Amino acid sequence: MLDIFIKGGPVMYLLLACSILVLTVIIERSLFWISVNKHRNYSLIDEILELCRAGDWESVRIKTKDSKDFIIKILVTGIVHR
């Protein structure tokens, strides 16, 4: 295997560098999405959707004030600017 790599010349070094870079990005993105899903508050999302169906917009704003979940932030932004 090493013999084939050396026979490939300088192009092989560029391919190796690109492969390492891509693998690093894949690992970083995987860790990011795992951490996002770990911090997701599904019960709060369900509660907010129920409050929206009832039309209680002030309660939605109060309950989501300190939330770090990006889905909740997107929902609240849409609700506030309805």
C-alpha positions as a printed Julia matrix, in Angstrom:
82×3 Matrix{Float64}:
   0.0    0.0    0.0
   2.8    2.41   0.9
   4.53   1.45  -2.32
   1.48   2.51  -4.37
   1.31   5.79  -2.44
   4.96   6.6   -3.18
   4.59   5.68  -6.87
   1.65   8.1   -7.11
   3.96  11.04  -6.65
   3.06  14.52  -5.36
  -0.6   14.15  -6.26
  -0.97  11.47  -3.59
   0.15  13.9   -0.88
  -2.55  16.36  -1.94
  -5.14  13.57  -1.92
  -4.02  12.49   1.55
  -4.27  16.08   2.85
  -7.76  16.48   1.37
  -8.84  13.15   2.84
  -7.66  14.15   6.31
  -9.39  17.52   6.0
 -12.68  15.92   4.92
 -12.51  13.35   7.72
 -11.94  16.14  10.25
 -14.97  18.06   8.98
 -17.16  14.94   9.1
 -16.14  14.2   12.69
 -16.69  17.81  13.78
 -20.15  18.01  12.18
 -21.12  14.67  13.69
 -20.14  15.85  17.16
 -22.05  19.1   16.6
 -25.3   17.36  15.64
 -24.96  14.89  18.51
 -24.63  17.77  20.97
 -27.58  19.61  19.39
 -29.81  16.57  19.69
 -28.66  15.98  23.27
 -29.84  19.45  24.32
 -33.17  19.28  22.47
 -36.18  19.81  24.73
 -38.99  17.86  23.04
 -41.48  18.37  25.86
 -41.09  22.17  25.67
 -41.56  22.08  21.89
 -44.81  20.12  22.31
 -45.97  22.51  25.03
 -45.24  25.55  22.86
 -47.15  24.07  19.94
 -50.15  23.45  22.21
 -50.0   27.04  23.5
 -49.88  28.25  19.89
 -52.96  26.25  19.04
 -54.7   27.87  22.01
 -53.5   31.33  20.94
 -51.7   32.08  24.22
 -48.81  34.05  22.7
 -47.63  35.71  25.91
 -47.19  32.35  27.65
 -45.17  31.12  24.69
 -42.86  34.14  24.94
 -42.4   33.7   28.7
 -41.74  29.93  28.56
 -39.15  30.23  25.8
 -37.3   33.27  27.1
 -34.12  31.43  28.21
 -34.22  28.45  25.85
 -31.03  27.52  23.99
 -32.78  25.18  21.52
 -32.58  26.57  17.98
 -35.91  25.02  16.94
 -37.65  26.81  19.8
 -35.93  30.06  18.83
 -37.17  29.67  15.24
 -40.72  28.96  16.44
 -40.75  31.94  18.78
 -39.35  34.27  16.12
 -42.2   33.3   13.8
 -44.75  33.67  16.59
 -43.52  37.1   17.67
 -43.59  38.38  14.09
 -46.98  36.87  13.2
